Amino acid sequence: MIYINILLIAAIWVFLLDLSGAWQSMTTHISEWLTNGKIRKPIELKPFSCSLCMTFWTGLLYILIAGRFTVPTVAYVCLIAYLTPRIKDTLIVADAMLARLFNLLISRKDG
């Protein structure tokens, strides 16, 4: 179960940081606030703006708290963190496939 949880942690970070735009919106507002409106672009706050970094650190913290801090689990966290770009691609493909399926179902209903 711990391995599935680490994968879900990665998917959550990928969604929040890479796909939803929430992080960029928030850091844009922070940038604007810190510069009194002179700069309106997202701030790069590593490791907080990087899904790979956040997956790695959150995964390590999770296995430490769960009492499963071993070489294999650390290696798994590293592997999943490394694969965050592929997780992003997978989520995008899943979204495209669902959109196509819904469009197909809607066109059959109308026809």
C-alpha positions in Angstrom: 0.0 0.0 0.0 2.9 2.4 0.7 4.0 2.1 -2.9 0.6 3.1 -4.2 0.5 6.0 -1.8 3.8 7.3 -3.0 2.5 7.1 -6.6 -0.6 9.0 -5.6 1.5 11.6 -3.9 3.4 12.1 -7.1 0.1 12.4 -9.1 -1.2 15.0 -6.7 2.0 17.1 -6.9 2.0 16.8 -10.7 -1.6 18.0 -10.9 -1.1 20.9 -8.5 2.2 22.1 -9.8 2.2 21.2 -13.5 -1.4 20.9 -14.7 -3.8 23.0 -12.6 -2.1 26.3 -12.8 -2.8 26.9 -9.1 0.9 27.3 -8.2 1.6 29.7 -11.0 -1.4 31.8 -10.1 -0.5 31.9 -6.5 3.2 32.8 -7.1 2.1 35.4 -9.6 0.0 37.1 -6.9 2.9 36.8 -4.4 5.2 38.4 -7.0 2.8 41.2 -7.6 2.3 41.7 -3.9 6.0 41.8 -3.1 6.8 44.3 -5.9 3.7 46.5 -5.3 2.3 45.4 -8.7 5.5 46.1 -10.8 6.2 42.4 -11.6 3.4 40.1 -12.6 5.1 36.8 -13.3 5.4 33.6 -11.3 8.2 33.3 -8.8 10.4 30.2 -9.1 10.6 28.8 -5.6 12.5 25.5 -5.8 11.7 23.0 -4.5 8.1 24.2 -4.1 7.6 24.8 -7.8 9.0 21.5 -9.0 6.8 18.3 -9.0 9.9 16.1 -9.0 11.4 17.9 -6.0 8.1 17.9 -4.0 7.5 14.2 -4.8 11.0 13.4 -3.6 10.8 15.3 -0.3 7.2 14.4 0.5 7.9 10.8 -0.4 10.9 10.7 1.9 8.9 12.4 4.7 6.1 9.9 4.2 8.2 6.8 4.4 10.0 8.2 7.4 6.8 8.8 9.3 5.4 5.4 8.2 8.5 3.7 9.6 9.4 2.3 6.2 12.6 4.2 5.6 14.7 1.5 3.8 16.9 1.5 0.8 14.2 -0.1 -1.5 11.6 2.4 -0.4 14.0 5.4 -0.8 14.9 4.0 -4.3 11.2 3.7 -5.2 10.6 7.3 -4.1 13.5 8.4 -6.3 12.2 6.4 -9.2 8.6 7.9 -8.9 10.0 11.4 -8.5 12.1 10.9 -11.6 9.0 9.7 -13.5 6.9 12.8 -12.7 7.2 14.1 -16.3 5.8 10.7 -17.5 3.1 10.9 -14.9 2.2 14.3 -16.3 2.1 12.9 -19.8 -0.1 10.0 -18.6 -2.6 12.4 -17.0 -2.8 14.5 -20.2 -3.4 11.4 -22.3 -6.1 10.1 -19.9 -7.8 13.5 -20.1 -7.7 13.4 -23.9 -9.0 9.9 -24.1 -11.9 10.7 -21.7 -12.7 13.8 -23.8 -12.8 11.7 -26.9 -15.0 9.1 -25.3 -17.4 11.7 -24.0 -17.6 13.4 -27.4 -18.2 10.0 -29.0 -21.0 9.2 -26.5 -22.6 12.7 -27.0 -22.5 12.3 -30.8 -24.2 8.9 -30.6 -26.9 10.3 -28.3 -27.6 13.2 -30.7 -27.5 11.0 -33.8 
